[in-house]
Amino acid sequence: MLINRKILFNLKRGKMTRLESASSINTFNTCKRKYYYSYKLNLPKRESIATLTGKAVHTTLERFFKIDITNINKSNYELELKHYLLNLFNVTWSESLIELLKLENDKETIRKYYTESLFMLQNFLIDFIQELKSHNMDFSEAFNKLKPKTEVYLSSDKYQVQGYIDCILKMNDQIFIIDYKTSSKDVLSDDYLLQLSIYSLLFNESYGKFPNKVGLHFLRHGTKKFIDVTPDMVANAIKQCELIQINTESDDIKNYEKNPGFYCKWRNGQCSFYDICFGIKKLNDFDNSNDVVDLVQIKKE
């Protein structure tokens, strides 16, 4: 069996299984052929200006909670936090600029995404400062109370799934899992619900208990939506983790049918594998590409 070196896998009882994620499971449920190209062949995915700016926003927020607050003037912390966040974003944006320019040459378009990203970060900061004030305590004490663990990696050998959680916040003996979203709609979709369900499952596997609430912070809209973790959510997460292992045992492309629809091409973009699916590009075009790592032969024991 040919396995890509970049694919993370476990060898258990002589059987090779891949650690899945909420993203890979949602990909399979949306389009099995896209899953095949992404996770079986590990073909390179096409970046977009939206995904790159989204990553920049996420990285900025992760770095925000690592700032040294001892240097902040407590009597003017609102303005100083705003400056810190702006500086962090500008650094992160600069780190992404080369890749952004590869994707988009129009300066007005890049400026538009920059401005939108700042708006989302401003929404975050408004909400965070309101939370700080609501605690009626010293700035440092309130900041540390609201400071979450960020970009927490969790995995489960039992369910063969993994994930990076944006925020885990413990407050008043309650555990909250929060995922930041830069999407255009503030809707708790089925994909998002499965993501939160899998995060709850992973948290329980790692800490022996479920979070009290899980939710999404829609940065573009400045809204938060939290839900309780229910037995049905957990049961569905387990079911999806089990099904993905069963449904992806085959390496035959014929078992991964296409699902043509609006996920293929939209107003300002298209699926990374649109050209392959619609005959514009062939798989052989990737044979000598530096974008794909070498394949190695792994024999089942």
Backbone torsions as a table, in degrees:
resi	resn	phi	psi	omega
1	MET	NA	134.6	179.4
2	LEU	-88.5	126.0	-179.2
3	ILE	-128.8	132.7	178.7
4	ASN	-73.6	138.7	-178.2
5	ARG	-62.5	-26.6	-177.9
6	LYS	-76.4	-17.3	-177.6
7	ILE	-76.6	128.7	179.3
8	LEU	-85.2	129.0	-177.3
9	PHE	-143.7	161.2	174.4
10	ASN	-119.1	144.0	173.6
11	LEU	-107.1	112.1	-178.6
12	LYS	-132.2	124.1	177.6
13	ARG	55.4	39.1	176.1
14	GLY	76.4	2.4	-179.1
15	LYS	-112.4	132.7	-179.1
16	MET	-93.4	124.7	178.7
17	THR	-129.6	149.8	-178.2
18	ARG	-97.8	138.8	173.1
19	LEU	-73.6	115.2	-179.6
20	GLU	-88.1	-178.5	178.3
21	SER	-147.7	169.0	175.7
22	ALA	-58.4	-37.9	-179.3
23	SER	-64.7	-45.7	-178.2
24	SER	-68.3	-37.5	178.7
25	ILE	-66.4	-43.5	177.4
26	ASN	-64.2	-35.7	176.6
27	THR	-62.1	-45.9	179.2
28	PHE	-61.0	-43.5	-178.2
29	ASN	-67.5	-27.8	179.7
30	THR	-82.9	-49.5	-178.4
31	CYS	-153.1	111.2	-177.2
32	LYS	-65.5	-32.4	179.4
33	ARG	-67.4	-38.4	176.8
34	LYS	-63.8	-38.7	176.3
35	TYR	-60.5	-44.9	-178.3
36	TYR	-58.8	-47.8	179.9
37	TYR	-67.4	-36.8	-175.9
38	SER	-76.0	-45.9	-167.7
39	TYR	-113.7	-19.1	174.6
40	LYS	-90.2	-48.0	180.0
41	LEU	-94.6	-15.7	-178.8
42	ASN	54.3	43.3	176.5
43	LEU	-69.4	149.2	-177.7
44	PRO	-65.9	136.8	177.3
45	LYS	-91.4	146.2	-179.5
46	ARG	-81.9	123.1	175.7
47	GLU	-74.1	157.3	174.4
48	SER	-132.1	161.8	179.5
49	ILE	-63.4	-30.4	179.1
50	ALA	-68.1	-44.0	-179.4
51	THR	-69.5	-37.3	179.5
52	LEU	-66.8	-42.2	178.8
53	THR	-69.8	-34.1	175.9
54	GLY	-61.7	-42.5	177.3
55	LYS	-63.3	-38.5	179.5
56	ALA	-63.2	-40.5	178.1
57	VAL	-65.0	-45.3	179.4
58	HIS	-61.6	-44.1	-179.5
59	THR	-64.1	-39.1	178.8
60	THR	-60.9	-44.1	-178.8
61	LEU	-68.7	-35.2	175.6
62	GLU	-62.9	-43.6	-179.5
63	ARG	-70.8	-28.5	-178.0
64	PHE	-58.7	-39.9	-176.9
65	PHE	-81.1	4.4	176.4
66	LYS	-108.1	4.6	-178.7
67	ILE	-70.3	153.7	178.3
68	ASP	-86.0	102.7	-174.6
69	ILE	-79.0	-6.3	178.4
70	THR	-66.9	-20.4	-180.0
71	ASN	-89.6	-0.9	-176.5
72	ILE	-88.6	133.5	176.0
73	ASN	-70.7	112.8	-173.5
74	LYS	-63.0	-27.1	-178.6
75	SER	-81.1	-10.1	-177.6
76	ASN	-137.4	35.2	-171.0
77	TYR	-67.1	-28.6	-179.4
78	GLU	-61.0	-48.4	-179.7
79	LEU	-67.6	-40.0	-178.3
80	GLU	-67.9	-38.8	176.3
81	LEU	-63.2	-37.5	177.8
82	LYS	-63.2	-42.6	178.5
83	HIS	-66.1	-41.8	177.9
84	TYR	-59.0	-47.7	-177.3
85	LEU	-64.4	-41.2	178.6
86	LEU	-63.4	-44.6	179.8
87	ASN	-64.3	-40.5	178.4
88	LEU	-62.3	-42.6	-179.7
89	PHE	-67.2	-40.9	179.8
90	ASN	-61.8	-38.2	176.4
91	VAL	-65.0	-46.8	-179.6
92	THR	-64.0	-41.0	179.0
93	TRP	-62.4	-42.2	179.4
94	SER	-62.1	-36.4	178.9
95	GLU	-66.2	-27.2	-178.3
96	SER	-95.4	-6.7	-168.9
97	LEU	-62.4	-39.5	-179.6
98	ILE	-60.3	-45.5	179.1
99	GLU	-67.2	-36.6	178.3
100	LEU	-62.7	-41.9	-179.1
101	LEU	-68.6	-26.1	175.8
102	LYS	-68.2	-31.5	-177.0
103	LEU	-89.5	-31.9	-173.0
104	GLU	-143.6	120.4	-179.2
105	ASN	-93.6	-16.6	-177.6
106	ASP	-76.8	115.2	-176.3
107	LYS	-64.5	-32.4	-179.6
108	GLU	-66.9	-37.0	178.3
109	THR	-66.7	-44.0	178.2
110	ILE	-62.7	-42.2	178.5
111	ARG	-62.2	-37.6	179.0
112	LYS	-61.1	-46.0	-179.6
113	TYR	-69.0	-34.7	176.6
114	TYR	-62.3	-47.0	-179.3
115	THR	-63.8	-42.0	178.9
116	GLU	-63.7	-38.1	179.0
117	SER	-65.3	-42.4	176.8
118	LEU	-61.3	-39.5	179.0
119	PHE	-61.9	-42.4	179.2
120	MET	-65.6	-39.8	178.4
121	LEU	-67.9	-35.3	176.3
122	GLN	-63.7	-41.0	176.8
123	ASN	-60.6	-42.5	178.2
124	PHE	-60.3	-46.5	-175.2
125	LEU	-66.9	-38.2	177.3
126	ILE	-58.8	-46.0	179.9
127	ASP	-64.7	-42.4	-177.5
128	PHE	-65.9	-42.0	179.9
129	ILE	-66.1	-38.0	175.4
130	GLN	-60.9	-39.9	177.8
131	GLU	-65.6	-40.9	178.3
132	LEU	-58.6	-47.2	-177.2
133	LYS	-66.8	-32.0	-175.8
134	SER	-68.8	-15.9	-177.1
135	HIS	-88.0	-10.0	176.0
136	ASN	48.7	52.8	178.4
137	MET	-145.1	174.0	178.1
138	ASP	-54.0	144.4	-177.4
139	PHE	-53.1	-51.2	-177.0
140	SER	-60.9	-42.4	179.7
141	GLU	-64.5	-42.8	-179.8
142	ALA	-67.3	-41.7	-179.6
143	PHE	-61.0	-47.7	-179.0
144	ASN	-66.5	-30.7	177.5
145	LYS	-67.7	-36.0	-177.8
146	LEU	-93.0	-0.8	-178.0
147	LYS	-78.1	116.4	-178.1
148	PRO	-91.3	168.1	164.4
149	LYS	-77.6	135.5	-175.3
150	THR	-119.1	151.4	179.1
151	GLU	47.3	57.0	-177.5
152	VAL	-88.0	121.9	178.3
153	TYR	-90.9	126.9	177.2
154	LEU	-130.7	147.7	177.5
155	SER	-145.2	159.0	179.9
156	SER	-132.8	116.3	173.9
157	ASP	-69.0	-32.9	-177.7
158	LYS	-62.8	-45.0	-176.5
159	TYR	-105.3	1.7	176.0
160	GLN	53.9	52.6	-179.0
161	VAL	-143.2	154.8	-177.6
162	GLN	-145.0	166.2	177.5
163	GLY	-175.3	154.9	173.6
164	TYR	-106.3	120.1	-179.2
165	ILE	-96.0	127.4	-178.1
166	ASP	-59.5	-49.6	-175.6
167	CYS	-143.0	136.2	167.5
168	ILE	-124.2	115.1	-175.5
169	LEU	-116.1	127.6	174.0
170	LYS	-108.6	121.2	-178.4
171	MET	-147.7	127.1	-179.7
172	ASN	53.9	44.7	178.6
173	ASP	63.0	18.0	176.2
174	GLN	-113.3	142.6	179.0
175	ILE	-108.1	125.7	178.5
176	PHE	-118.8	131.9	170.8
177	ILE	-106.0	127.5	-175.6
178	ILE	-127.6	134.1	175.5
179	ASP	-120.8	129.3	178.6
180	TYR	-79.8	138.9	177.1
181	LYS	-128.4	136.0	176.6
182	THR	-109.1	16.6	-175.6
183	SER	-69.5	163.6	-175.5
184	SER	-77.3	-18.9	-179.5
185	LYS	-119.2	142.0	177.1
186	ASP	-100.6	65.6	-176.1
187	VAL	-120.6	133.7	177.4
188	LEU	-82.3	85.1	-175.8
189	SER	-74.6	171.3	177.9
190	ASP	-61.3	-39.2	178.1
191	ASP	-60.9	-45.5	179.7
192	TYR	-65.5	-39.3	-179.7
193	LEU	-63.8	-40.9	177.3
194	LEU	-65.1	-40.8	177.7
195	GLN	-57.3	-48.3	-179.9
196	LEU	-65.8	-35.1	178.5
197	SER	-65.6	-42.2	178.7
198	ILE	-67.9	-39.0	175.7
199	TYR	-60.6	-39.7	177.8
200	SER	-63.8	-41.3	178.2
201	LEU	-63.4	-44.4	179.4
202	LEU	-64.1	-41.6	179.7
203	PHE	-61.9	-43.2	179.2
204	ASN	-64.3	-39.6	178.3
205	GLU	-63.1	-34.6	-176.0
206	SER	-86.9	-35.4	-172.0
207	TYR	-117.2	-3.0	176.4
208	GLY	76.2	15.1	176.4
209	LYS	-157.9	159.4	179.6
210	PHE	-91.6	151.2	173.5
211	PRO	-64.6	155.1	179.1
212	ASN	-73.6	-40.2	178.2
213	LYS	-143.1	150.2	174.7
214	VAL	-128.6	147.8	-177.5
215	GLY	-166.2	177.5	-178.2
216	LEU	-122.0	139.8	173.8
217	HIS	-108.2	105.3	-179.1
218	PHE	-83.8	97.9	-171.0
219	LEU	-66.4	-33.2	-178.4
220	ARG	-67.2	-29.9	-176.4
221	HIS	-103.5	-12.3	-178.1
222	GLY	68.4	30.7	-178.4
223	THR	-119.7	153.4	175.1
224	LYS	-124.7	142.0	177.0
225	LYS	-133.6	116.6	-179.1
226	PHE	-114.5	149.3	175.6
227	ILE	-137.2	156.3	174.4
228	ASP	-76.6	151.9	175.8
229	VAL	-84.1	118.4	-176.0
230	THR	-109.1	158.9	175.9
231	PRO	-57.2	-36.1	179.7
232	ASP	-65.1	-39.0	177.5
233	MET	-61.0	-46.9	-178.0
234	VAL	-65.6	-42.4	179.6
235	ALA	-61.4	-40.5	179.0
236	ASN	-67.6	-38.3	177.6
237	ALA	-61.6	-44.8	178.4
238	ILE	-62.3	-44.4	179.5
239	LYS	-59.1	-45.4	-178.7
240	GLN	-66.3	-37.4	178.0
241	CYS	-66.3	-36.9	178.8
242	GLU	-72.6	-41.9	-178.3
243	LEU	-64.7	-39.1	-177.0
244	ILE	-64.9	-33.8	178.0
245	GLN	-68.3	-40.0	179.8
246	ILE	-70.2	-44.7	-172.9
247	ASN	-77.4	-11.0	-178.0
248	THR	-116.8	20.3	177.7
249	GLU	-66.8	-34.2	-177.6
250	SER	-73.3	146.7	173.2
251	ASP	-107.3	8.5	-178.1
252	ASP	-88.1	122.4	-178.4
253	ILE	-58.1	-25.0	-178.8
254	LYS	-64.9	-22.0	179.4
255	ASN	-88.2	5.9	179.8
256	TYR	-126.7	82.2	-173.7
257	GLU	-73.3	156.8	176.3
258	LYS	-75.6	157.2	175.3
259	ASN	-133.0	74.4	-176.5
260	PRO	-58.6	137.9	179.9
261	GLY	172.7	-160.5	-174.8
262	PHE	-70.8	-11.7	175.5
263	TYR	-75.3	-14.1	-178.0
264	CYS	-75.3	-47.1	-177.8
265	LYS	-151.2	136.7	-179.8
266	TRP	-133.1	-173.7	-169.9
267	ARG	-55.2	-45.0	-175.2
268	ASN	-122.1	27.9	178.4
269	GLY	179.3	-177.9	179.1
270	GLN	-155.2	163.5	177.6
271	CYS	-58.9	147.0	179.9
272	SER	-58.7	-23.4	-174.0
273	PHE	-113.6	19.6	179.1
274	TYR	-57.8	-45.0	-176.6
275	ASP	-63.8	-35.0	179.4
276	ILE	-72.6	-47.1	-176.9
277	CYS	-62.0	-33.8	-175.8
278	PHE	-105.6	20.9	169.2
279	GLY	76.4	8.7	178.8
280	ILE	-77.0	-30.5	-179.9
281	LYS	-133.6	150.4	179.8
282	LYS	-111.8	156.1	179.0
283	LEU	-59.4	-33.2	179.9
284	ASN	-61.9	-21.7	178.7
285	ASP	-64.8	-18.1	-179.4
286	PHE	-93.4	-7.9	-172.8
287	ASP	-56.6	-42.3	-176.4
288	ASN	-106.7	18.4	-177.3
289	SER	-84.3	140.9	175.7
290	ASN	-73.6	-10.1	-178.7
291	ASP	-73.6	-19.9	-178.0
292	VAL	-111.3	126.9	-179.3
293	VAL	-74.0	159.3	-179.2
294	ASP	-60.4	149.6	175.7
295	LEU	-96.2	145.6	-179.8
296	VAL	-122.5	150.8	179.4
297	GLN	-89.0	121.9	177.2
298	ILE	-120.3	123.1	-177.8
299	LYS	-94.7	134.3	174.6
300	LYS	-68.8	136.4	178.0
301	GLU	-78.2	NA	NA
